[in-house]
Amino acid sequence: MDAWAYLYSGQYEAAYTAVEPIAEGAVAALVPHTPVEVHLVQAETALHADDLEAGRAALADALALGEAIGVVVPSRWPGV
């Protein structure tokens, strides 16, 4: 939750730092969708740092993890 708050307030480095322990496996995720959110935060922070390659990779990871755990995508998104 802290990471999302940091993102929305424009504190991108703080957001990245907030998810780092989960991404590195130092802190266990308590709910299955947390790793998906970690990758989404990493994607957003990478895009704001103009690192498109890292942003795309993090987004791809989020989508793959989401699909693996059955995350539902809103039907209003065409082509998804």
N, C-alpha and C positions, 0 to 999 in steps of 0.2 A: 504494500500500500504506500509506503514511503516513496518508493521509486516513481509511482504514478503521480504523486503529489509534486515531487521534484520536476518531473517532466512538464506538468501543467504550469509550473511556475518558471519554466525556462532554465532550470538548474540541471542541465544535461549530464555534466560530469558527476554530480551527486546522485543522479538516477542510476547511472552506470555503476557507480561504486556500491549503491544499495543492493543491487542484484548480484554483484560479483561473488559473494560467498555461496550463494545458491548455485550459480553457474559453475563454480569450481568444485562443488560437491562438499564444501566445508560445512554447509548448513543443509539439513534435510528439508525437502519440500513436504509440507503437511497435507496438501491436496493435489490431486493429479494434474490440475491445469496450471499450477504454479510454474513449472518449467516452460510451458507455452508462453506465459506472461513474461518470464525472464527474457526469452528470445525476442519478444515483441519490444520490450524496453531497450534491449541491445540494438535492435533494428532502428528504432526511433533515434536513439542517441548517435548511432553511426551516420544516419542520414543528416542529422543536424551538424555533424562534423565533416560533412561532404565526403564521407567514405562510403560511396555507393556499393562497392563490392562487399564490404562487411555488412552493410544494411541488407542487401539482397540475400546474403548467406544466412543471416540471423532470421530473416523473414521465412526463408525456405525451411530452416530448422523448426520454426514455430509452426508452420503449416504441416510439416511431417509429423511432429509430435501431436498436434491437434487431431490430425486424421487418425493417428494410432490409438488415441483415447476416445475417439468418437465425438469430438467437439462439433457442434452443429453450427453451420454457417447460415446466416439469415437468407431467406429465399429472395429477398429484394435485390440481392447483388447479382446482376446478370452475368452469365457465363461461369458461375461458380457452382 
